[in-house]
Amino acid sequence: MRKEYDFSKAKRNPYARRLKRQVTIRLEHDTIAYFKSLSEEMGIPYQTLINLYLRECASSRKRLVVTWRPAAGQGAG
């Protein structure tokens, strides 16, 4: 192995910024606990597991059906 390397003619990886991006997301405690326990069973970090799940949802164009109901005592009146 050399003591020094010359990177003066090196090119930056154009895809490096696309690999992963740090974001802040608020998740419920139960959701995090679920993925943490599942990740321990599978032997992979829970954040990686969440990323894999979300990527699968995105690639299959999975859509969530959400039906909102007013909270108790908050009628449409």
N, C-alpha and C positions, 0 to 999 in steps of 0.2 A: 504494500500500500504506500502511496506517495505521501510525503509530508504536506505538499501543497498541490492544489489543482487550479488550472486556469479556466475560469468560467466567463472570460471576457467575450467569447463568441457563442455563448450558450443562448438558447432561445427559451422564453417562458412558455409554459404549457398553456395553450389558449383555453383549455377545458377546466383548468384548476379551480376557477371561481364558480363553476357550475356544479362541482362535486357535492358540496353540502353548504348550507347557510344556517347560521345560528339565528334562532327566533325565540321569542318569549311567548309562551302560551299558558293560559290558566286552565288547569285540569283539576277535577274534583279528586279528593283524597282516595275515594273508593276506586276510581279509574286508575290512578297511579299504582295503588296496592295490587289491583288485578294484574296489570302488566309486569310489575315487579315479581310477583309470585310466578307468573307464567315464564318470565325470563330466567328465573332461577332453575325451573324445571328444564328449560331448553339450553341453559348454559351460555346465554348471550346477554349483553347489557339491555336493560329495559328500554332505553332510548332508541337503540337499534331496532328492537322489536316493534316499538310504536312507529318508527319510520317505515319499516317493512310493511306493516299493516296499512298505513296511510298510502304508501306507494301502490300496494295491491288495489286498494279502493280507487285510486286515481287512474290506474292503467285499465281497470275493468269498467270505468265510468260509473261506479256504483253511486246510486242516489239514495239519500235518506228521506224517508217520508215522515214529515213532522206535522203534527196536528196540535195547534195551540188551543188550550182551553182556558177561559178566565179563571183566576184564583177564586176560591170560595168567598162569597160575599161581594164579588166584583162583577155583577151582571152587566149586560150590554146596555142597560137602561139609561 
